[in-house]
Amino acid sequence: MSVFEDAIENFLHPIGDLLKNEKISEIMINGPKEIFVEQKGLVYKVENTFPDEESLISAFRAVAQSVGRVIDDENPRLDARLPNGSRIHVVLPPMAKNGTTVAIRKFSKDDLTLTDLINFGSLSKEGARFLDICIYLGKNIVVSGGTGSGKTTMLNVLGGRIPKTQRLIIIEDAAELQVAAEHVVNFETRKEDPQRGITAVSIRDLVISAMRLRPDRIIVGEVRGAEALDLVQVMNTGHDGSMGTVHANTPLDACTRLETLCLMGDTQIPPDAIRKMVASAMQVVVQCSRYHDGGRRTSHISEVLGLDSSGNYITRDIFRWMQTGRTPEGKYTGQMVPCNYVPSFFEDVVLNKLPFPKSHFISHEWKKKQAA
């Protein structure tokens, strides 16, 4: 164990049991005396507390130092990761009125697969096989969803299906993706620190570098700003099969969100041209959703078909999760069903002799009755 890891373990001793508990997926600290956890998608308050505000701040200064970042009065926000790979975000007072506010998102130590997602009930076998085909054919994929909906998990799983002969470059603000592919290069941004003479390195800077490092595919972990334009350009310039995540509630919203982010920078490209670029770049949207029963499921797998005559995005659902009921314990029941839409690139499936018959896109009888 390193000096920093030892220091972090000592400082975070009040929540040490929560960090070690694999059933807990997120820890939320609202000041030293109020701590909540997420377990199986639902949030509960726990008895753990920190002695006082000073010890809480000291703990996360140690965390910041361990990853080469700073959190103080001049830099009151921290976005980083713990040595075990957990993602962490901190906001200090006076911005945080409850006291130092922290969220620690823990990720599974196991390398999940499409089979695991099927077993969890997040995907159907046909939906998983279709996504596998999209990866194989090099379709550009955007994973869309809200906070905590499973976007990072989905991107890890999809990235692990990339052919071994291809070079993958991953670019993130705080490294959290753990893609189990053979040829992976990971980049992480750097925050500016004038006191130490350190200049910032942004996602946009790293995308430019990545383009010159012979990537077959590029993954931008989370698109939150003007780097959206760089991802769109990557997807439109021969790097087929590139991926990214965006915060949006539906596949159509994901298109609009990406367009809005592209316009956030100092670009001189007209909005109409940006819209055409986004519509051309995005091919498949995988929508991840967190439901009220705490379950995380893939709610839509949709194709983006460009723009209509009025300049609006056209999206068509290929597969969709449909709820059929609810158990006495409050868990939703349902399944992912096809939506009677054959994707425009089905000919590529046939030409590559991939075992996915057109009948897999035909809807089940009960779904037809529900829609009637």
N, C-alpha and C positions, 0 to 999 in steps of 0.2 A: 504493500500500500504506500502511495506517495505521501509526502509531507502535507500537500494540499488535501488529499482525500482523507487523511487522518484528522486534519483540522475541521473539515466539513462534517465528518462523522461526530466529532465532539460537539461542535456548535449546533448541529441538527439533532442532538440526542433526544430532545423532547418529542420529536416525531419519528425517531428511529424505527419504532415498531410499525408505523404506518408505511414507511419507505420499504420495509422488508416484506410487508404483507402483499403477496402477489394478487390477492383478490381485490385490492384497492387500485383503481385505475387513475384517480386524481385526488390530490390533496389541496384544499383551499384554505388559506390562512387570512383571516380578516382582523389583523391586529394580534397581539400576543395571547389573548385570552379566548379567542373564538376560532375554532378550527373545524372544518367540515371535510368529509371525504365522499368520493363517488365509488359506489360498489354496485356492479351489475346494472349500470346506467342510472341508478338512483342516488340521491344525495342525502347524507346523514351527518348530524353533528356528533363529534367525539369529545372525550374528556381531556385529551392532551392539551397542554398550554405551555407557553414560554414564560420564564420568570418575569420578564418586563420587556418594554419596547427596545431598550438598548441591546439586550441579548439577541433579540430577533433581528435587528439591523446588523449586528456584528456577524451573525451567522451567514447572512446573505452577502455581506461584503467579502467574506471568506470564499463563498461560492464564486462571486464575480472575479476575484483575484485568481482563482484556480483555472479560469478559462480565459485569462488575459483581458478581462473587461473591468470597467469601473462603475460603481454605483455610489453616489454621494449627492450633496446638495446641488451640484452643478449638473449631474447626470442622474436624475431621480428615477429612471426607468432601466430595468435590466431584462434583456431577452437572451437567454443562454441555456446551457444544458449541464446536468450533473455528470460526473464521471461514469455513472451507470447508464447514461444515455437518456435519462428523463429530461423532458423539456421544462424550463422554468421561466416564469415572468414575474417581475417584482415592480411595485410602485411604492415610493416612499411618501411619508407625510411631507408637506401639508396637502399635497394633491390627494393622498389617500386619507380620508377623514376618519376612518376606523382605526388608523394605525397602519404600519407596514403591511401591505396586501400582497399576497403571493398565490400563485397557482403552479402546482407541480404536476405535469402530465407524465404519467408512467407508461412506458411502452412494453409490450410483451417481449420477453427475452427469447421466445421461440420464433423461428422463422416461419411465419404463417404461409400457407399455400392456398390456391383456389379451392382445393378439397376441404381445407379447414373452414373457409367461408361458406361452402355448401353445408357442412355439418353444423355450423352455427345458425343456419337458416337465413343467412344474408343474401345468398345467391342460389339460383336453381342450377342444375347440372348443365342445362342448355345455355343459360346465361353465362356461366363460367367458361364453357367451351367456346362460346361466341367471342368473349373477351380475349381468350387465348389466340383465336384466329386473327382478331384485330391486331394483336401484338405481332404475330407472325407476319402479317401482310404489311406491317409498317404504317398503320393508320395513326394519325395524330389523336391523342386522347387527352381530354381535360377532365379531371376528377373534381366534381363540384359538391359542395355541401356546407352546412353550418359548422360552428365550433363544436368539436367533440363528436362529430358524426362518423368518423372513421376514414377520413380522406387519406391520412398518412399511412394507415394500415393498407388501404386499397392500393396506394401508389407503390408501397413496398412489394406487395404481392404481384402486381402487374410488371414491375421492374424486374422481378425475379424470373419472369417468363421470356425475357429478351434473349434471342439466340446467342450462344456462346461465342460466335465468331464476330460479334459486334462490340464496338467500344462505346461505353456509356459515360457521359460526364454529368454529374449531379451538382447543382448549384443551390445553396440554401443560405438563409440568414443565420440560423443556428442549426448546425448539423444534427438531424434527427432521423433521416431516412437510413435504413439499413437494408439496402437492396442486395439480395443474395445472387448476384450475377458474377460471371467470371472476370470480365474486364471492366472495372468500375474506377472512375476517378472522381474524388469528392472535393468540392470547393466550398469554402465558407467565407462569408463577408467579414470585414473588419471595421469596427467603429473608430471614429476619429478620437484622438487623445492629444490635444495641443500641448499639454504639460510635458508629455514624453516625446513630443515631436512625431507622433504617429498619425499618418493621414488615413482617411477612410477609403475602403475598397468596397464598392457597392455591387449589388447583383448585376447591374448593367455592365460594370467593368469586367466582371467575371464571365458574363455571356460573350463579350467581345473576345476575351482571351480564349474561351472554350471553342469559339468558331475557328480559331487558328490552330487548334490542337487535334485536328482530324477526328472529330467525333462522328460516330454513326447516328447516335441519338443524344439528345440533351433533355434532362429533367430539371425544371425549375421548381423546387420544393413547394413554395407557397408564393403565389403572385399577388402582391399587395399594393404595387405602385407602378411607376412608369416602366418598370422592367417588363410589363405585359407586352409592350410593343416589341421588345427584343425577342420574347418567346414567339410571338406571332411571326416575326421575320424569320426566326429559326425554322419554324414549321413550313414557311413558304419558300425556303431556299434550299430544298433538297435534303434536309435532315428529317426524312420521313420517320414516323413512329416516336416523335418527341412528345413529352408529357409535362403537365403542370397541374397545380390545384388552384381553385378559386373559391371564395366564399359566395355562395349563391344558393337559392332555395329550389330552383327548377333548372332544367337544361336551357330553357329560353332565357332565364335570368342570367345564366352563366355567360351566354353570348353577350348580353348587354353589359354585364359586369366587366368582362374582358375589354370591351370597347371603351367603357368609361375609364378604366385604368390606363389604357393606351393614350387617352387624351389628357392624363394628369401631368405628363411631363411637359418639356418645352418644345415639343414637336411642332413642326410647321406643316405637317401633312393635314390636308383638309379632312374633316370628320367623315364625309362620304367615302373617301378613299380608305380611311381606317376601318370603316364598317365592312367594306368589300374585302379588305385584307383579313379581318377576323373571320368573316363568313367562309373565306377560302381556306384558312388555316385549320379551323376546327372541323374535325370529321366525326368524332364520337365523343359523347358526354356521358360519363358514369356519375350518376347522382347518388350520393350517400346521404342518408337521413337518420336522425335519432328520433325515435317515436316516444310517445308518452309513457309507454310501459318500460322504458329504459333500453329497449332493444335498438341496435344499430343495423340497418338493412340497406341494401342497394335498391333504392326505390325506382330508378329508371336507368335503362341503357338506351340512349337515343342517338340518332344520326342528325348532323347538321347539314342541310342541303343547300346552303347559300342564302340568297336574298330573293324575295318575291318582287313583283313589278312596282310595289310601293316602297321598296327598300327595307322591308321588315325581314328579320331572320326566320328561316323555315326550319323547324325541328320536327322529327317524327320519332315517336317512341317505338323501339324494337321489342324490348322486354320491359315489364313493369310489375312491381310488387303490389298485390291486391290483398287487402284484409278480408277474411271470411268470418271472423268471430273473435271471441275473447274467452280465455280460460277463467275458472273461478278464482285463480290467483291473480288475475288482472293482466296476464300476458296475451298479446295479440296473436291470433292464428291467421295464417294466410300463405300465399306462395307467389313466386315470380312466374308470370305467364307471358306468352308471346302476344303481340298486339296486331297480328294480321298485316304486318308490314315487312316486305322483303327489302333489305338494304340495297342501295344503289350499286354497291360494289360486290354484289353476290356473284357476278361473273368471275371476279378474281378468285373467289372460293372454289368455283368449278374448275377454272383453268389450272389452279394449283393442286387439284385433286384432293381437297381437304374434306374429310368425312363429316359434312354438316348438311343434310338434306333440307330442301326448301320447306318441307313439312314442319320443321322445328319452329318456323315463324308463324304457323297457323294457330289461332287461338283455341283454347279449350272450350268445350260446350258450356260449362257453367259460367265462364267469363262472358260469353256471348249473351247468355240469359240475363246476367247482371246489367249488361250495357243496354239491353232492350228496354 
